[in-house]
Amino acid sequence: MKITLNGEVHDIAEQSTLEHLLAANGFADKRVAVEINRQIIPRSVYREREIKAGDRIEIVHAIGGG
């Protein structure tokens, strides 16, 4: 199915979860904020939150520095 991830169209497997999507894109162990269709998704539901065709997902990760 097709989704938009950070402004680019991607094909992903049906019944993918947000946790799977994060792992597949290198964000599994990183501190990130995720928005799906303009709604912030709490980290506590990443494992259960299924991705649907047409979802618009934005992933932002924190970068430390000083």
Secondary structure, DSSP 8 states (H G I E B T S, - for coil): -EEEETTEEEE--TT-BHHHHHHHTT-TTS-EEEEETTEEE-GGGTTT-B--TT-EEEEEE-----
